Amino acid sequence: IRILVAASVMVRSEASANLGGVPSKRLKMQYATGPLLKFQICYRWVFEEYMWVISQGYPNIRIEGENYLPQPRYRHIASFLSVFKLVLIGLIIVGKDPFAFFGMQAPSIWQWGQENKVYACMMVFFLSNMIENQCMSTGAFEITLNDVPVWSKLESGHLPSMQQLVQILDNEMKLNVHMDSIPHHRS
């Protein structure tokens, strides 16, 4: 366990250094050649641990990782909430009553927010972020080898253990070697 944790820390720092400290949608091992192992992920830290172990055992495999995007409606809801949150916080800070614009009486929660601006802003910020994160979280951990699906957390309901993934890779690599050794006949 200590080795895996230390390896995870090393991979995380190397990934940050290689990316210039800027988060990226796509993570790659650029110097490997051979089969392409592609991860579509929601859990970046798990991907980094798997990437490190796989790169040690299979140095000729190219490894890529990218975010698995949620359905468009959830992305739009999260985007709307992000803008709405900022507008609402701005209205709370400025003290402008949006209900008066519509000819409505302000509800008691709005009046409480005007009396407790810091708490109200924090509540709007954290609740909105919680809902945004829930909308953007897919729980996906999809793995393909040369565009052939080899694991799907969305279908199986769980992440593969490291032993399962290594066994899958061993089987796929043996199958690929076997298929490459079969002579192709032209008709």
Phi, psi and omega in degrees: 000320180298320181296317181296318178294316179296320178295321179297317179297317178298315181295318180298316181290323178293320180296318179294320180293318180293330181266006180068023179077002181260127179299144181233150177288330185236129178249135183225151164261109194274338189264354180275147175238163179115205183300151180257118175257116186244131178250132168249118197232161168240342184247094184295318183295325177293317178302316182297321178294315178297318181301317182295312182296316181294319180295333177286319183274334183226076185293342182269359179272131172278135183238128176233149176222140177215159179291140174269110186283143176286175178301149183305323181297323178289324176296320180292321177298315180297319178295316178299314180298323180298315179289315181301320179301313181294319178296315181296317177297319177299316179296322179296315183294315182289331180088015179280131181269107181288340181288330177296328178298327180265005179073027181250158175277138181294133177292164184297329179294326177293318179296320176298318180298326178288330179279334183232067188298319181295312179297318181296316179296317179296319180296314179298316182298308185288320178295318179296317178298322179298315180291319178300313180297322178296321179292325185272346182277124180255336184073014185281147170207080186260133183235130174233148175239115185053046178066014175253120181299131177241342177202142176220115176291329179296327178273318185277333180087359179209162176284149175286145173289163180299321179296319178298315182295318178296319179296317177300314180297317177302312180298316181294320180293320178295319179296317179296319179296318180296316180294325179290333183277345179284126180292138178268125181259136176270141178259000000 
